[in-house]
Amino acid sequence: MVTHAAVPQGAVVTRALSRAVVLTALGLLALAGLSLLVRTQRLGVGFWIDEGLSVGIADRPLTDIPGVLRLDGSPPLYYMVLNLWLQVAGRTEEATHTLSLIFALATVPVAFALVRSLFGERAGWVAAVLAAFNPFLTAYAQETRMYAMVALLGTVTACAFAGAFAFRRGRAWIIAFAVSLAALMYTHNWALFFGLALGVAWLVLLATAPRDERRSLGRDGLIAFGGVALLYAPWVPSLLFQAAHTGAPWARAPKLSALAGAPTHLLGETGIFVIALGAGLGIAAALKTRRSAEARAVVALLAVGLGTIVIAWTSSQAEPAWATRYLAVALAPLFVALAVGLARAKGAGLVALGLVAAIWANDAGPKQKSNVREVAGWLAPTLRPGDLVISTQPEQAPVLAYYLDGEVEGLRWASITGPLTDLGVTDWRDGPERLGATSPERDLGPLADRVAPGQRIALVEPRIASVERWSAPWTRLVRLRSSAWRDRMQQDPRFRVVASRPAEDDEPGPNPVKATVFLRIPMR
């Protein structure tokens, strides 16, 4: 008779848990690998204005970055991280885009872990899939800007908020919420709108909580938001200076259509309908138990995501600062809530998830962001040391310098506000006032006078296809001054045009520029 030794129950449980951990790790690795395939197809696309500014600001001593951002209007955390990354990976487009790619890929396991801990295994996997293929995040995973970092920090903040104030998970979640929200506010100024929406959601949760929970919920909220205020306090003087002197003079007050279209920018034109239908079924089912922690969390997250957008839009009516890329701060609470909805919709939710993932996976991001790299590549062989490059759109100078300085040494630089010495940052302080005080006679004349016979001026200006898009205080002046400076150069008998690019009938593409090279005629 053969006997079998009994296997201890603890060993069986340990083995099952180990197998589950391995399978989970393999699943996340496979999902991150698929995301990597989608999010590296545009990794080498050339920079546009903002990316040139990112590298220009970050490529200086680390401790100088907070001070120089008083000219720019942004908080410092992303640029300081990029500074460290540049020292390791270099300054190429692929290298700097890779930092954003890392943030985007990290959002996949972070979303899985946090959402699973709050809403269960299925919701965690759904959140990971949404994070892996979301087209908005795909685009900014391949851009040298802070928006992928914003999405990652926003995911932590949104989940920590739900854990701390809806599920009441305790002190660790409160600390995670305070630290992540403060980090987000040090990364992008629209996190202030996000923080305001979170504060309103906390007050609503407080007002609707059972009476015996209100005191502790109120205390925890005061501790959390007080901690955020304490962590953010050192930056407040710089923020107030920026608000008074920089702002976003290139922006116009957004129309109502911009508000209505914001969710589409975050979720894709086709994907939004599929995901809303599938998630809607699950969210409706979850809300049947209105007083459950899950229902409160889902409603709060939806309200925070949509509320952030509404607050930003409303604020931009009085002080325009609207840009669709800034919507990154609202992405995380929306996709976490939608992930829960899709998970609770069961079979219908999984079908919707498969469809939306397939739709999103075909969107690899923009093929071109600007033609600056191509124009600079054409321009470089026409220039010599000592020649003058004038960017009539001042904020284009950093990206032009990124591409030209490595090709031609000893160039001189100017914009319509005068000579440029720091090519890494644009001085937005009181921008429209300073720009309005310029003129070709006062500002271009002295620059042209200092160009010796045989030297050249490269005049780089924006290509303007729509006057309406160039009607904000700053952009309107750039448009008018660019035309005036071009006319003045063409009428100056000391100069003649020797080359220009691109041709007027070329397809302009996004954020296009054109360059005209003027030779100062040698004396006879």
C-alpha positions in Angstrom: 0.0 0.0 0.0 1.5 3.3 -1.1 1.0 6.3 1.2 1.5 10.0 0.4 2.9 12.5 2.8 0.4 15.2 3.6 1.4 18.7 2.2 1.1 21.3 4.9 -1.7 23.8 4.1 0.6 26.7 4.6 2.9 25.4 1.9 0.0 25.1 -0.5 -1.1 28.7 0.1 2.5 30.0 -0.2 2.9 28.1 -3.5 -0.4 29.5 -4.9 0.5 33.0 -3.8 3.9 32.7 -5.4 2.4 31.5 -8.7 -0.1 34.4 -8.6 2.7 36.9 -8.1 4.7 35.4 -11.0 1.7 35.4 -13.3 0.8 39.0 -12.3 4.4 40.1 -13.0 4.4 38.4 -16.4 1.1 39.9 -17.3 2.2 43.4 -16.4 5.5 42.9 -18.2 3.6 41.8 -21.4 1.3 44.7 -21.1 4.2 47.2 -20.6 5.9 45.6 -23.6 2.9 46.1 -25.9 2.7 49.7 -24.6 6.4 50.1 -25.4 5.8 49.0 -29.0 3.0 51.6 -29.4 4.8 54.4 -27.6 8.2 54.2 -29.4 7.0 54.7 -33.0 7.4 58.5 -32.8 10.3 58.6 -30.4 12.6 60.4 -32.9 10.2 63.1 -34.0 11.7 66.5 -34.0 11.2 69.1 -31.2 8.6 71.9 -31.2 8.7 75.1 -29.2 8.0 73.7 -25.8 10.5 70.9 -26.1 13.2 73.3 -27.0 12.3 75.3 -23.8 12.4 72.1 -21.7 15.9 71.2 -22.7 17.1 74.8 -22.6 15.8 75.3 -19.1 17.0 71.9 -17.8 20.4 72.2 -19.4 21.9 74.5 -16.8 23.1 74.1 -13.1 20.4 72.3 -11.1 20.1 75.0 -8.5 19.6 77.7 -11.1 16.4 76.2 -12.4 13.9 77.5 -9.8 15.2 81.0 -10.3 15.1 81.0 -14.1 11.5 79.8 -14.1 10.4 83.2 -12.7 10.9 84.2 -16.4 9.0 81.2 -17.8 6.0 80.7 -15.5 6.3 77.0 -14.7 7.1 75.1 -11.5 10.5 73.4 -11.3 10.2 69.7 -10.5 10.1 68.2 -14.0 12.9 70.4 -15.2 15.1 69.4 -12.3 14.4 65.7 -13.0 15.2 66.3 -16.7 18.4 68.0 -15.7 19.5 64.8 -13.9 18.4 62.7 -16.9 20.4 64.8 -19.4 23.5 64.1 -17.5 22.9 60.4 -17.9 21.2 60.0 -21.2 22.2 63.0 -23.3 20.3 65.7 -25.2 19.1 63.9 -28.3 15.3 63.8 -29.1 15.2 60.1 -28.4 17.1 60.4 -25.1 14.9 63.2 -23.7 11.7 61.6 -25.0 12.7 58.4 -23.2 12.3 60.1 -19.8 8.6 60.8 -20.6 8.3 57.2 -21.9 9.5 55.9 -18.6 6.9 57.9 -16.7 4.1 56.6 -19.1 5.2 53.0 -18.8 5.5 53.3 -15.0 1.8 54.4 -14.9 0.8 50.9 -16.0 2.0 48.9 -13.0 1.2 51.9 -10.6 -2.4 52.1 -11.9 -2.7 48.3 -11.6 -1.4 48.1 -8.0 -3.3 51.1 -6.6 -6.6 50.4 -8.3 -6.5 46.7 -7.5 -5.8 47.5 -3.8 -9.0 49.7 -3.7 -11.4 48.2 -6.3 -10.2 44.6 -6.8 -8.2 42.5 -9.3 -10.4 43.0 -12.4 -10.5 46.8 -12.0 -6.7 46.8 -11.5 -6.2 45.0 -14.8 -8.6 47.3 -16.6 -6.9 50.3 -15.3 -3.5 48.9 -16.4 -4.8 48.4 -20.0 -6.3 51.9 -20.2 -3.0 53.3 -18.9 -1.0 51.2 -21.4 -2.8 52.4 -24.6 -4.5 55.8 -23.8 -3.7 57.9 -26.9 -3.3 61.2 -25.0 -0.6 59.5 -22.8 0.9 57.9 -25.9 1.5 61.3 -27.5 3.1 62.8 -24.4 5.2 59.6 -23.7 7.2 60.8 -26.8 7.5 64.4 -25.9 10.0 66.3 -23.8 7.5 67.8 -21.6 6.0 67.1 -18.1 2.6 65.7 -19.1 3.5 62.0 -18.8 4.9 62.8 -15.3 1.7 64.6 -14.5 -0.3 61.5 -15.5 1.8 59.3 -13.3 1.6 61.6 -10.3 -2.1 62.2 -10.9 -2.7 58.4 -10.8 -1.1 58.2 -7.4 -2.9 61.3 -6.1 -6.4 60.2 -7.4 -6.1 56.7 -5.9 -4.6 58.0 -2.7 -7.5 60.4 -2.4 -10.0 57.5 -2.8 -8.1 55.4 -0.4 -7.9 58.1 2.3 -11.3 59.7 2.1 -13.7 57.2 0.5 -12.3 53.8 1.7 -10.8 55.3 4.9 -7.7 53.1 4.6 -5.6 55.1 7.1 -2.6 57.2 7.6 -0.4 55.8 4.8 -2.9 56.8 2.2 -3.2 60.3 3.7 0.5 60.8 3.5 0.7 59.4 0.0 -2.1 61.8 -1.0 -0.4 64.9 0.5 3.1 64.1 -1.0 1.8 63.2 -4.5 -0.4 66.2 -4.8 2.4 68.5 -3.6 4.7 66.9 -6.2 2.1 67.4 -8.8 1.8 71.1 -7.9 5.5 71.4 -8.3 5.2 69.8 -11.8 2.4 71.8 -13.4 0.4 74.8 -12.4 -2.9 73.3 -13.4 -2.5 70.9 -10.5 -3.9 73.9 -8.5 -7.2 73.4 -10.3 -6.9 69.7 -9.6 -6.3 70.4 -5.9 -9.3 72.7 -5.8 -11.5 70.0 -7.3 -10.1 67.5 -4.8 -10.9 69.9 -2.0 -14.5 70.3 -3.1 -14.9 66.5 -3.4 -13.6 66.1 0.1 -16.1 68.6 1.4 -18.9 66.7 -0.3 -17.7 63.4 1.1 -17.6 65.1 4.5 -21.1 66.4 4.2 -22.6 63.1 3.1 -20.6 60.8 5.4 -22.3 59.0 8.3 -22.5 61.3 11.3 -20.1 59.1 13.4 -17.4 59.4 10.6 -17.5 63.1 10.0 -15.1 64.2 12.8 -12.3 61.8 11.7 -12.9 62.5 8.0 -12.7 66.2 8.7 -9.6 65.9 10.7 -7.8 63.7 8.1 -8.7 66.1 5.3 -7.4 69.1 7.3 -4.1 67.2 7.9 -3.8 66.1 4.3 -4.5 69.4 2.7 -2.6 71.2 5.4 0.4 69.0 4.6 0.1 69.9 0.9 0.0 73.6 1.7 3.1 73.2 4.0 5.0 71.4 1.3 4.1 73.8 -1.4 4.6 77.0 0.6 8.3 77.5 -0.5 7.2 77.9 -4.1 4.3 80.3 -3.4 6.4 83.6 -3.7 7.6 82.4 -7.1 4.0 81.5 -8.1 2.7 84.9 -7.1 5.5 86.6 -9.1 4.7 84.4 -12.1 0.9 85.2 -11.8 1.6 88.9 -11.8 4.2 89.0 -14.5 4.2 86.0 -16.8 0.8 84.1 -17.1 0.0 82.8 -20.6 -0.3 85.8 -22.9 -0.3 83.5 -25.9 -3.7 82.0 -24.9 -7.2 83.1 -25.7 -10.3 82.6 -23.6 -11.6 79.1 -24.5 -15.0 78.7 -26.2 -17.7 76.5 -24.8 -16.8 73.9 -27.5 -13.3 73.6 -25.9 -15.0 72.6 -22.6 -17.3 70.1 -24.3 -14.5 68.6 -26.3 -12.0 68.2 -23.4 -13.0 64.5 -22.6 -12.5 63.7 -26.3 -9.0 65.0 -26.2 -8.2 62.7 -23.3 -10.0 59.6 -24.5 -9.9 59.8 -28.3 -12.7 60.7 -30.7 -13.8 57.1 -31.2 -12.7 55.4 -28.0 -14.7 57.8 -25.8 -18.0 56.5 -27.0 -17.1 52.9 -26.6 -15.6 53.4 -23.2 -18.4 55.6 -21.9 -21.0 53.1 -23.0 -19.3 50.2 -21.4 -18.2 52.0 -18.2 -21.6 53.7 -17.9 -23.3 50.3 -17.4 -20.8 49.3 -14.7 -20.9 52.7 -12.9 -24.7 52.6 -12.9 -24.5 49.1 -11.2 -22.0 50.3 -8.7 -24.2 53.3 -7.7 -27.1 51.1 -6.7 -25.3 50.8 -3.4 -25.0 54.5 -3.0 -23.5 54.5 0.5 -20.8 52.0 -0.3 -17.2 53.2 -0.2 -16.8 52.1 -3.8 -19.8 54.2 -5.0 -18.5 57.2 -3.1 -15.0 56.8 -4.6 -16.2 56.5 -8.2 -18.5 59.5 -7.9 -15.8 61.5 -6.3 -13.2 60.6 -8.9 -15.6 61.4 -11.8 -16.4 64.7 -10.1 -12.7 65.5 -9.6 -11.8 64.8 -13.2 -14.7 66.7 -14.8 -14.5 69.4 -12.1 -10.8 70.1 -12.8 -11.7 70.7 -16.4 -14.6 73.0 -15.6 -12.6 75.0 -13.0 -9.7 75.4 -15.5 -12.1 76.5 -18.3 -13.9 79.0 -16.0 -10.6 80.4 -14.7 -9.4 80.8 -18.3 -12.4 83.0 -19.1 -11.0 85.7 -16.8 -7.3 84.9 -17.2 -6.7 82.8 -20.4 -4.4 79.9 -19.8 -6.2 77.1 -21.7 -4.3 74.4 -23.7 -5.5 70.9 -24.4 -2.1 69.4 -23.3 -2.7 70.8 -19.8 -5.7 68.5 -19.5 -3.2 65.8 -18.4 -4.0 66.7 -14.8 -7.6 65.5 -15.3 -6.7 62.2 -17.0 -6.0 60.0 -14.0 -9.3 60.4 -12.0 -11.3 59.9 -15.1 -9.6 56.7 -16.3 -9.6 55.2 -12.8 -13.3 55.8 -12.5 -13.9 54.4 -16.0 -11.8 51.4 -15.1 -14.0 50.6 -12.2 -17.1 51.0 -14.4 -15.7 48.7 -17.1 -14.8 46.1 -14.5 -18.3 46.2 -12.9 -19.9 45.9 -16.3 -18.5 42.3 -16.5 -18.8 40.8 -20.0 -20.0 44.0 -21.7 -17.2 45.9 -20.0 -14.5 43.5 -21.2 -15.8 43.7 -24.7 -15.7 47.5 -24.5 -12.2 47.4 -23.1 -11.0 45.1 -25.9 -12.5 47.4 -28.5 -11.1 50.6 -27.0 -7.7 49.0 -26.5 -7.6 48.0 -30.2 -8.7 51.5 -31.3 -6.1 53.2 -29.0 -3.3 50.9 -30.0 -3.5 52.2 -33.6 -2.7 55.8 -32.4 1.0 56.0 -32.1 1.2 59.8 -31.7 1.9 62.7 -34.0 4.3 62.2 -36.9 5.4 65.8 -36.8 5.2 68.6 -34.2 7.0 71.3 -36.1 9.2 71.8 -39.2 11.9 73.6 -37.1 14.4 70.6 -37.4 14.0 70.5 -41.2 14.3 74.3 -41.6 17.3 74.4 -39.3 18.9 71.6 -41.3 18.5 73.6 -44.5 19.6 76.9 -42.8 22.8 75.6 -41.2 24.9 75.3 -44.4 24.0 78.9 -45.4 25.4 80.4 -42.2 28.9 81.2 -41.0 30.3 82.2 -37.5 29.3 85.8 -36.8 26.0 85.7 -38.7 22.9 86.8 -37.0 19.8 84.7 -36.5 16.6 86.6 -35.6 13.6 84.7 -34.4 10.6 87.0 -34.7 8.7 84.6 -32.4 10.9 84.8 -29.3 9.8 81.4 -27.9 11.1 79.7 -31.0 14.7 80.7 -30.3 15.5 77.9 -27.8 14.5 75.1 -30.3 16.2 76.9 -33.2 19.4 77.2 -31.0 19.1 73.5 -30.1 19.4 72.5 -33.8 21.7 75.3 -35.1 24.3 75.7 -32.3 25.6 72.2 -32.8 26.0 72.9 -36.5 27.3 76.5 -36.7 29.6 77.9 -34.0 29.7 81.6 -33.2 26.2 82.6 -34.3 24.7 85.8 -32.8 21.0 85.7 -31.8 18.2 88.1 -31.4 14.4 88.4 -31.3 12.1 91.3 -31.8 12.7 92.3 -28.2 16.5 92.6 -28.8 19.7 90.6 -28.6 19.5 87.2 -26.9 22.1 86.0 -24.5 20.3 83.1 -22.7 19.0 80.9 -25.5 17.5 78.3 -23.1 14.5 80.2 -21.8 12.0 82.8 -23.0 11.4 85.8 -20.8 7.6 86.1 -20.6 7.6 88.8 -17.9 5.1 91.5 -18.9 5.5 90.1 -22.4 2.7 91.9 -24.3 3.8 95.2 -22.9 7.4 94.7 -23.9 6.5 93.4 -27.3 4.1 96.2 -27.9 6.9 98.7 -27.3 9.1 97.3 -30.1 9.4 98.6 -33.6 11.6 97.8 -36.7 13.1 101.3 -36.6 14.1 101.1 -32.9 15.0 97.4 -32.6 15.8 96.0 -36.0 17.8 99.0 -37.2 20.7 98.7 -34.7 20.9 95.0 -35.2 21.2 95.3 -39.0 23.7 98.1 -38.6 26.1 95.8 -36.8 26.0 93.2 -39.6 29.2 93.6 -41.6 29.3 93.4 -45.4 29.4 89.8 -46.5 27.6 88.6 -43.3 24.1 87.3 -43.2 20.9 87.7 -41.3 18.6 84.6 -41.0 15.1 85.9 -40.3 13.0 83.0 -38.9 9.3 83.7 -38.5 6.1 81.7 -38.0 4.0 80.7 -40.9 0.5 82.0 -40.2 -2.3 80.1 -41.8 -5.1 81.3 -39.6 -5.2 84.9 -38.2 -7.8 83.8 -35.6 -5.2 81.4 -34.0 -2.9 84.4 -33.8 -5.2 86.8 -32.0 -4.2 86.5 -28.4 -2.3 89.5 -26.9 1.1 87.9 -27.5 0.5 86.0 -30.7 -1.2 89.0 -32.3 1.9 91.2 -31.7 4.2 88.4 -32.9 2.1 88.2 -36.1 2.2 92.0 -36.7 5.9 92.5 -35.8 7.0 89.5 -37.9 5.3 91.0 -41.0 6.8 94.5 -40.2 10.3 93.1 -39.7 10.2 91.1 -42.9 9.1 94.1 -44.9 11.8 96.3 -43.3 14.5 93.8 -44.2 13.2 93.4 -47.8 13.2 97.2 -48.2 16.7 97.7 -46.8 19.0 98.5 -49.8 22.0 97.1 -47.9 20.6 93.6 -48.0 19.4 91.2 -50.6 17.6 87.8 -50.2 19.8 84.9 -51.1 17.7 82.0 -49.9 14.3 81.1 -48.3 12.6 78.0 -47.2 10.1 76.4 -47.2 8.2 77.4 -50.4 4.8 79.1 -49.8 2.9 76.3 -51.4 4.4 73.6 -49.1 2.1 71.9 -46.7 2.7 73.9 -43.4 2.1 71.1 -40.8 1.9 71.9 -37.1 3.7 74.9 -35.6 5.5 75.8 -38.8 8.2 78.4 -39.4 9.9 79.8 -42.5 13.4 81.2 -42.9 14.8 83.9 -45.1 18.5 84.6 -45.4 19.6 88.1 -46.2 23.2 88.9 -47.3 24.6 92.3 -46.5 25.9 93.4 -49.9 29.7 94.0 -49.9 30.8 97.5 -50.5 32.1 98.2 -54.0 
